[in-house]
């Protein structure tokens, strides 16, 4: 059964929200989604309204509302066996995490989204389901904003393949923004010829969609592609349309406003107004997520070059390249950290498996649970073995749950569990008692050794890159010891 077939007879209320989204009226979509959340009776329709509410908030850039909205959506879909709503929510959560400056959390959501949406197809293939197609569409956007452009192109292709048979017009899934960001990424890394090839392919298709009901945000992206070609002193040979009317399309949200501003800068550069372009760049604040963190520096280089200041252009270009490289380096670091965390979890699970069955394992962290801890201590007591038992409380978790949501709190607990498993010696025992409370057991250890272990744990936890996982939150541990 298609997902949308589950929320009859409230489909009209959901379709009204989607219509606002397609027409670029994100504020109206948000109001309609919030009204649907309150008024529809079908739980599936209510869940879809929650999903569209998050989508509208992301489009509007209302970062302070992301966490609560994503948590509410996950709560609304928790009991549904359908994979689509889980995948779509994770895709939107990835976009939200990126805007909140938490790339590691964004990558985690990306993996969950791809798995869930990939599992939404049945044995007979992909259903002609417009909501599933929009889920892939938003996953493509998340991939693109996080810098995974080939994955983004693959995901938008999947959206078109599912959406076409479901009656979704092709222009709704044009997504020129994906190829625009890919082109700019090539330019930021020094491949201007590759950038121009992609931009020319992009603007060559404009005639195909312009007379149709193209989304305003897509018009803005096409307008920027034309303006950027002109700034590179390589305008389209026969420009199908002037860029300014496209840049002025009525799309709402921070991203559209950013693109319009930078598009005007491009046109100033193209018309020889280098000083005006530099003045405008100095006066505006643009999100680094919109067109990549290096775009403003690259436009500054083009403006200096147009004004004849080639030394300043070279310095600005080097700055742009550094910014682009930093983004690549950060993604690499997050990837390596993710592998390390998975290996830690595998080590933990193997260690626990040596002691007892899964009934003694904490499902979130893979550590031994409270029952296992009690059995372990009882066995030591029967053997007459002394032990130092440490209680490890995670500091800052309540604030993480409040600011970033419980999913992020769970990621913090998993990270702390990995640190404990990595730091302790072979033969020591670690368990999660519940909540933010862990326990470590050091066999036959004097108090001074326990203090050293506590310092190692505290230092290792402090050394983790919490800013990437939960920006603005301070995570630490408090450890107390008792002799058994």
LINHU-V65736 format. One record per pair of residues at least 4 apart in sequence whose ideal C-beta (glycine too) atoms are under 8 Angstrom apart, sorted by the first residue. I is the first residue (numbers start at 0). GAP is how many residues later the second one is. If there is no record, write none. Layout:
# LINHU-V65736
i: <I:I>
gap: <GAP:GAP>
This chain:
# LINHU-V65736
i: <0:0:1:1:1:1:1:1:2:2:2:2:2:2:2:2:2:3:3:3:3:3:3:5:5:5:6:6:6:6:6:6:6:6:7:8:9:9:9:9:9:9:10:10:11:12:12:12:12:12:12:12:12:13:13:13:13:13:13:13:14:15:15:16:16:16:16:16:16:16:16:17:17:17:17:18:19:19:19:19:19:19:20:20:20:20:20:20:20:21:21:21:22:22:23:23:23:23:23:23:23:23:24:24:25:25:25:25:25:25:26:26:26:26:27:28:28:28:28:28:29:29:29:29:29:30:31:32:32:32:32:32:32:33:33:33:34:35:35:35:35:35:36:36:36:36:39:39:39:40:40:41:42:42:43:43:44:45:45:46:46:46:46:46:46:47:47:47:48:49:49:49:49:49:49:50:50:50:50:50:50:50:51:52:52:52:53:53:53:53:53:53:53:53:53:54:54:54:55:56:56:56:56:56:57:57:57:57:57:58:58:58:58:59:59:59:60:60:60:60:60:61:62:62:62:64:65:65:65:65:66:66:66:66:66:66:67:67:68:69:69:69:69:69:69:69:70:70:70:70:71:72:72:72:73:73:73:76:76:76:79:79:81:81:82:82:82:82:82:83:83:83:83:83:83:83:83:84:85:85:85:86:86:86:86:86:86:86:86:86:86:86:86:87:87:87:87:87:87:87:87:88:89:89:89:89:89:89:90:90:90:90:90:90:90:90:90:90:91:91:91:92:92:92:92:93:93:93:93:93:93:93:93:93:94:94:94:94:94:94:95:96:96:96:96:96:97:97:97:97:97:97:97:98:98:99:99:99:100:100:101:101:101:101:101:101:101:102:102:102:102:102:102:103:103:103:103:103:103:103:104:104:104:104:104:104:104:105:105:105:106:106:106:106:106:106:107:107:107:108:108:109:109:109:109:109:109:110:111:112:112:112:112:113:113:113:114:115:116:116:116:116:119:119:119:119:120:120:120:121:125:125:125:125:126:126:127:127:127:127:128:128:128:129:129:129:129:129:130:131:131:132:132:132:132:132:132:132:132:133:133:133:133:134:135:135:135:135:135:135:136:136:136:136:136:136:136:137:138:138:139:139:139:139:139:139:139:139:140:140:140:140:140:141:142:142:142:142:142:143:143:143:143:143:143:143:144:144:145:146:146:146:146:147:148:148:148:148:148:149:150:151:151:151:152:152:152:152:153:154:155:155:155:155:156:157:158:158:159:159:159:161:162:162:162:163:163:167:167:168:168:169:169:170:170:170:170:170:170:171:171:173:173:173:173:173:174:174:175:175:175:175:175:175:176:176:176:176:177:178:178:178:178:179:179:179:179:179:179:179:179:180:180:180:181:181:182:182:182:182:182:182:182:182:182:183:183:183:183:183:183:183:184:184:184:185:185:185:185:185:186:186:186:186:186:186:187:187:187:187:187:187:187:187:188:188:188:189:190:191:191:192:193:194:194:195:195:195:195:196:197:198:198:198:198:199:199:199:200:201:201:201:202:202:202:202:202:202:202:203:203:204:205:205:205:205:206:206:208:208:209:209:209:213:213:214:214:215:215:215:215:215:216:216:216:216:216:216:217:218:218:218:218:219:219:219:219:219:219:219:219:219:220:220:221:221:222:222:222:222:222:222:222:222:222:222:223:223:223:223:223:223:223:223:224:225:225:225:225:225:225:225:225:226:226:226:226:226:226:226:226:227:227:227:228:228:228:229:229:229:229:229:229:229:230:230:230:230:230:230:230:231:232:234:234:235:238:240:240:241:242:242:242:243:243:244:246:246:246:246:247:248:250:251:252:253:253:253:254:254:254:254:255:256:257:257:257:257:257:258:258:258:259:260:260:260:260:261:261:261:261:261:261:261:262:263:263:264:264:264:264:264:264:265:265:266:267:267:267:267:267:267:268:268:268:268:268:268:268:271:272:273:273:273:273:273:274:274:275:276:276:276:276:277:277:277:277:277:278:279:280:280:280:280:285:285:285:285:287:287:287:288:289:290:291:291:292:292:292:292:293:293:293:293:293:293:293:294:294:295:296:296:296:296:296:296:297:297:297:297:298:299:299:299:299:300:300:300:300:300:300:301:301:302:303:303:303:303:303:304:304:304:308:309:310:311:312:313:314:315:316:317:318:319:320:321:322:323:324:325:326:327:328:329:329:330:331:332:332:333:333:334:335:336:336:336:337:338:339:339:340:340:340:340:341:342:343:343:343:343:343:343:344:344:344:344:344:344:345:346:346:346:347:347:347:347:347:347:347:347:348:348:348:349:350:350:351:351:351:351:351:351:351:354:354:354:354:355:355:355:355:356:358:359:359:359:359:359:360:360:360:360:360:361:361:361:361:361:361:363:363:363:363:364:364:364:364:365:366:366:366:366:366:366:366:367:367:367:367:367:367:367:368:368:368:368:369:369:369:369:369:370:371:371:372:372:372:372:372:372:373:374:375:375:375:375:376:376:376:376:376:377:378:379:379:379:379:379:380:380:384:384:385:385:385:385:386:386:386:386:386:386:386:387:387:387:387:387:387:387:387:387:387:387:388:388:388:388:388:388:388:388:389:389:389:389:389:389:389:389:389:389:389:390:390:390:390:390:390:390:390:391:391:391:391:391:391:391:391:391:391:392:392:392:392:392:392:393:393:393:393:393:393:393:393:393:394:394:394:394:394:395:395:395:395:395:395:396:396:396:396:396:396:397:397:398:398:398:399:399:399:399:399:399:399:400:400:400:400:402:402:402:403:403:403:403:404:405:406:407:407:407:408:409:410:410:410:411:411:411:411:411:412:412:412:413:414:414:414:415:415:415:415:415:416:416:416:416:417:418:418:418:418:418:419:419:419:419:419:420:421:422:422:422:422:423:423:423:423:426:427:427:427:427:427:428:428:428:429:429:429:429:430:430:430:430:431:431:431:432:432:432:439:439:441:441:441:444:444:444:445:446:446:446:447:448:449:449:450:450:451:452:453:453:453:454:455:456:456:456:457:457:457:457:458:459:460:460:460:461:463:463:464:465:465:465:465:466:466:469>
gap: <4:5:4:125:126:127:129:130:4:41:45:79:81:82:126:128:129:7:10:44:125:126:127:36:38:76:4:7:33:35:37:38:40:41:34:33:4:26:30:31:32:35:4:34:4:4:19:22:23:26:27:32:36:4:22:26:31:34:35:38:4:4:16:4:12:15:16:19:32:35:39:4:11:34:116:4:5:6:8:9:12:36:4:5:8:31:34:35:38:150:191:193:192:193:191:192:193:225:226:227:228:232:4:227:4:30:33:34:226:227:4:29:33:225:4:4:23:26:27:30:4:23:26:27:30:4:4:4:16:17:19:20:23:4:15:19:4:4:9:10:13:16:9:12:13:16:5:6:9:4:5:4:4:33:4:36:4:4:30:4:26:29:30:33:38:4:37:83:4:4:19:22:23:26:27:4:22:26:34:37:38:41:4:4:16:20:4:12:15:16:19:35:38:39:42:4:37:83:4:5:8:9:12:39:8:34:37:38:41:158:193:194:196:192:193:194:38:192:193:194:226:4:33:36:37:4:4:30:33:34:4:29:336:337:338:341:4:337:4:4:19:22:23:26:335:337:4:334:335:336:4:4:16:19:4:15:333:8:9:12:5:6:4:38:4:33:34:36:37:4:32:33:36:45:47:48:51:4:4:26:30:4:25:26:27:28:29:30:31:32:33:48:52:4:25:29:43:46:47:50:51:4:4:19:20:22:23:26:4:18:19:22:26:44:47:48:50:51:4:46:50:4:16:20:314:4:12:13:15:16:19:45:48:52:4:11:43:46:47:50:4:5:6:8:9:12:4:5:8:44:47:48:191:188:190:5:304:371:366:370:4:302:306:366:367:368:369:4:43:227:228:231:365:4:230:233:234:361:364:365:4:299:303:306:363:364:365:4:36:40:4:39:224:227:228:231:4:230:303:4:33:4:29:32:33:36:38:4:4:4:22:26:29:4:25:41:4:4:15:18:19:22:6:7:12:15:4:5:6:5:6:32:35:36:5:35:34:37:38:39:4:33:37:4:33:36:37:38:4:4:30:4:26:27:29:30:33:35:40:4:25:29:34:4:4:19:20:22:23:26:4:18:19:22:26:36:38:4:4:16:4:12:13:15:16:19:35:38:4:11:34:36:37:4:5:6:8:9:12:4:5:8:33:34:37:38:36:144:185:38:180:181:184:4:4:29:32:33:36:4:4:4:26:30:4:25:26:29:4:4:4:17:19:22:4:4:4:14:4:10:13:4:5:9:10:4:6:4:5:43:44:4:39:38:41:42:43:44:47:41:43:31:35:40:41:44:4:43:4:26:42:45:46:49:4:40:41:44:4:4:19:22:23:4:19:22:41:44:45:48:111:4:110:111:4:16:4:11:12:13:15:16:19:42:45:4:11:44:107:108:111:114:4:107:139:5:6:8:9:12:4:5:7:8:45:111:104:106:107:110:132:133:135:136:132:135:136:131:4:4:40:4:4:4:37:4:33:36:38:4:4:4:26:29:30:4:29:36:4:4:20:23:19:22:23:26:33:36:37:32:36:4:4:16:34:35:4:33:5:9:4:30:31:4:5:4:36:4:33:34:35:40:4:32:34:36:38:39:4:4:27:30:32:4:26:27:29:31:36:39:40:43:4:38:4:24:4:20:21:22:23:24:25:26:36:40:4:19:23:35:38:39:42:67:4:4:9:10:13:15:16:17:20:4:16:20:36:37:39:40:43:4:35:38:5:6:7:4:5:13:36:37:39:40:34:35:36:38:39:68:71:70:37:4:35:4:4:4:5:4:4:20:24:4:23:4:12:13:16:17:12:7:5:4:4:4:33:36:4:32:34:35:4:4:4:28:29:32:33:4:31:32:4:4:19:23:25:4:24:28:29:33:34:37:4:4:16:4:12:15:16:34:38:4:33:4:5:6:8:9:12:35:4:5:8:30:33:34:37:34:4:4:29:30:32:33:4:32:4:4:22:26:29:4:22:25:26:29:4:4:15:18:19:22:4:5:9:10:4:5:35:4:5:4:32:35:30:31:33:34:4:25:26:27:29:30:33:4:25:4:4:19:20:22:23:26:4:18:19:22:4:4:16:19:20:4:12:13:15:16:19:4:11:4:5:6:8:9:12:4:5:8:4:4:4:4:4:4:4:4:4:4:4:4:4:4:4:4:4:4:4:4:4:4:138:4:4:4:132:4:134:4:4:4:128:131:4:4:4:78:4:73:74:77:4:4:4:73:74:75:77:78:4:20:21:69:72:73:4:4:74:75:4:17:18:19:69:70:73:82:4:12:17:4:4:70:4:8:9:14:15:16:20:5:13:17:21:4:12:16:19:4:12:8:9:11:12:15:5:6:7:8:11:4:5:6:7:69:70:46:49:50:68:48:49:52:67:51:50:53:54:63:64:65:71:4:5:8:61:62:63:64:4:62:63:64:4:61:62:63:64:4:4:59:4:56:58:60:66:68:4:4:4:53:55:65:4:10:12:64:107:4:4:5:7:61:63:104:4:103:58:59:57:58:97:98:54:55:56:57:58:96:97:53:54:57:58:59:61:62:93:94:95:96:50:51:52:53:92:93:94:95:49:50:51:52:60:63:64:89:90:91:92:42:46:47:48:88:89:90:91:24:28:45:46:47:48:65:85:86:87:43:44:45:84:85:86:18:19:22:42:43:44:81:82:83:79:80:81:82:83:4:16:77:78:79:80:4:12:15:16:39:78:4:38:4:74:75:4:8:9:12:70:73:75:4:5:7:8:67:69:70:4:5:66:69:4:4:4:4:61:62:4:4:4:58:59:4:54:57:58:63:4:19:23:4:4:49:54:4:22:45:59:61:4:13:15:21:4:4:38:41:42:45:4:10:18:20:37:9:38:30:33:34:37:4:6:16:29:16:12:13:14:15:25:11:12:14:8:9:10:11:7:8:9:10:5:6:7:4:5:6:13:17:7:8:11:4:5:8:4:4:34:36:4:4:4:31:4:30:4:4:4:25:27:4:4:4:20:22:4:18:19:21:4:4:14:15:16:14:5:11:4:4:7:8:9:4:5:5>
